[in-house]
Amino acid sequence: MKRKMQLVLCAGFLAMSVTACGTKQTEGRIIPADETEKQEIAEGSVHTTESSATEEADTEKVNTELSETETETESDTYTELTFADLAKRQFEFSSGAGGWSTDFVIEKDGYFHGTYHDSDMGDTGEDYENGTMYYSDFSGHFTELTKVNDYCYEMTLADISYADEIGTEDILDGVHYIYLDAYGLTGTDRFLIYLPGTPVSEFSEDVYWWLSMANQSDTELTMMAIVNAPEQEGICSYERMDPLEDAQQMLKGAKESNEYWLQKIDTAESQFEINQIAQARYEAVDGCLNGVWDLIKYNTDEATFESIRNEQREWIAYKENEAGQAAAEYGGGSMATAVSYDTLTELTLARLEKLVAYLK
C-alpha cells in the first residue's frame, strides 16, 4: 500500500500543512485544501442620520489611513527578502469558489511542500462509489531569490517531485484517484514574488483576477503574492499557523485518523483486509509524525534539533525492534503483520505527543 494512504484525516497545511500531513479521504475524510482560514466579515447596522453618516465617513478615512500605514510598514520590513520571510506565509492558488486548490509552504532553506486537489464526487463507477479525486502530493526546492525592484523579487524552481507518478491512477477506499501535477507551479521555473504595497496596476488583468478575491484594496496589494507570469496565474498568501498550533492540529488529526481506521478494522471481513487496514492506520499516523518533524526541524535552533534528531534515531531503532518482537510471537503467521503495524502505530502516537511538546 503506497504512502498516500498515510494522509487520511491528518491535516495539520490543513491549511496545506500542506504540509507533510494531509490527505485523501472521502467517506469521513478531511481533504487538505479548502480548509484555509477565511476572514469573517461582521455585518453592521446602516446609519441614516447625517451625523452618523459623517462619523462613518471619518472612521472609514482613519481606517484607510491606518491600513495604508500598515501596508507601507510591512513592505518596508523586506529590505532584503529571504526564504525565512516566505516561511512565515501559507500560499494558496485557487479560484476562491469551488473545491480545488493548490496549497503549499516554503521553508527557510527554500524547500517547499504541499498538495493539489480537485474532486468530482458525482463521477462514480462500480469500484469507486465515493467519487473521483484529482490529487498530487509534491515537494521541491526554490533557489536564487533575487531582487527585481522595490516591490518584486524572483526565485527559481530548482526541482519538484511527486509522491505518485503523474498520470497514474488508483482506487482506494471507494475513491478513484487520478494523479496530476501541481496546478499553478507548472509551465516555468521562474516565479515572481510581489510584496504588500505593490500597485495593482503592476499586474495584468488575468493575474490580478486570481489575486483580487483575497486582496483587500483596489489600488495596492495587501498580501505577499507569487506570480507565474507565463501562465498568467497569481498565488495568494496568508499568515502561516503558529508551529505549536500546527503541530497540535496534526496530533489531533493523527488521533482522529487512528480512530477512523480502528473502526474499519472492526468491520473487516478477513485477516488480509485487517492487515491492509492496519498498515493504512500506521501510515496515517506516521505521516502526521513526519509533518511534526518538519515543524521541529524548521522551528528549533541547530543544537536543539541535533539533540532531538539523535533521540529520534534511537527511538526509530527501538520502535522497529518492538514491532519485530511483537510479530515474532505469532511465528510469522497472517496475524503477525497486523500485530507489527499495531505496535508501530501505538509507539508512533506516543512519540508524536513528545515531539509536539518540544515546540512548547
Disulfide bonds with the S-S distance in Angstrom:
Cys10-Cys21 1.79
Cys10-Cys288 1.29
